[in-house]
Amino acid sequence: PRLHGTIFSDNTKKSSRWLIGKVQALKESAIQNQKQYVLHIDLDTDRVWDTNESMSADDLEEATLNAYALPGEIEIMDVEFPIVGKIFSGRADIRFYKAGYTDKALIHIRDDSQQLSFLIEPCLPHVKLFEKYATFED
């Protein structure tokens, strides 16, 4: 998705591009490396990181310490799953399977002026960006 024509702040554009790129990279890595990957989203600290099933305890700890921190004006509002519903606090995990599919999820973020939704579809390679708070009913 292109973000250059929108009214987002530079940090919102950068964070959106990072998130979209990370999801696409994890989908590709899961297939290529034949490993399950997990995108961890900490809603309390607005941090995001990934792990895979072959990481050691030290590698897992390092991945957590080196998590991508969203800039101060950007907040992760919630992560929504079709069956589980919305997660507002704690950690939400989105899995990327070696067979090429992923958990279906919506990630909702906001900055000072607007809300964005990122739709991750199980079998589609790209993330769909909505310039609003989208739900699965939309």
N, C-alpha and C positions, 0 to 999 in steps of 0.2 A: 504493500500500500504506500502511496505517496503522501508525504506529510508537508511538502514544501509550500502548498497553497493555503495552509490553514493558519489560524491565529494563535497557535500554540506557542508557548515560550520555547526558547532554545533548549532548556533542560527537559521539557516535556517531549519535544521532538527527539532529542538524544535518547531519553529513556524509552520511548516508544520504539524507536529503531532497534535499540539494544534488545528489548523484550521480544520483538518479532523475529529478529535474527537469531536469538538464543533458542526459541522454540523450533525454528526451521533447522538449525544446526543439530539440535537434540534428536529430531525425527530422523535426519540423515545418519547421524552417528549410531543410533540404535540399530538401524538396518545394516550399515556398513560394518560395524564392529560386532554385531550379533550379541549385544548386551542390552539389558533394560536400564534406562536412564530415568532419573527423577528430577523434576524441577521443583525445588522447595521454595515456598513463598512464606516469609514470616510477616504476618500482618501487623504484629505489634511493633516491629522495628523497621518496616518497609525495606527489607533486604531480600535478595533473591540469589539462589545458588543452585548448582546441579551436582548430582552424584551419579555413580553407576554401580551395578551389582558386584563388580570385581574390586572395588576400592577397599583398602585396608582401613583399620580404625584411625590410624594417623592421617591417611588421605582424606577421610570423611571429616575429621576435625579441621584439617587445613582448608578444605572446601568451604566449611562453615565460616571460618575466620576470614576468608577472602571473598565473602559474598559481595555481590553488587548492591550498593546502597543507593536508593533513589535520592535525588536531591531534596533538600528540606521542604520545598514548597509542593512536592508531589507526594501523594499518599495512596497506598493501596487500600481501597475501601472494603473489598471483599473478593472472594473467589467463589464462583457458583458452579455446582455440578448438577446434572439433571436429576439424579436419584438422591444424593446426599443433601442437596440444597446449598444454601449460602454459608460460608465460613467467614466470620467477622473478626476473629481474633485467634491467636496461636499460629499454627502452621498449616498450610494447605500444600499437599503434594500432588503433582500432576505427573503421571507415568507415561513413558515412551517405550513401547515394546519392540523387541527385535523383529517381530513379524511385520512391522511397518505401520502399526496403528498407535493411537494414543488415547488417553482419557479425554472425554469431551468436557470442556470447561470454558467459563467466561471469567476473565480477570478484569476487575473494575478499578480504575485509578482516577484520581482527580488532581487538578492543580488549583491555583487561585481563581481561575476563571471558568473552568469547564470540566466535564467528566468524559472519560473514554472507556470503551469496552473492547476487549480483545477476545475474539471467539476462536477457540482451538477445536477443530473438528477431528474426529478419530481417523479418518482416511484421507483427508486433504492435506497437501504439503504446506499450504500457506495459511497464515493467520488473517482473519478478517477483522478489520478495525471499524468500530462504530464511534462516531463523534457524539455520543450520548450514552446514558446508562441503559444498556440493552439487557434484556432478559431472554430466556429460552422461549417465552411466550410471544416475543416480538416477531 
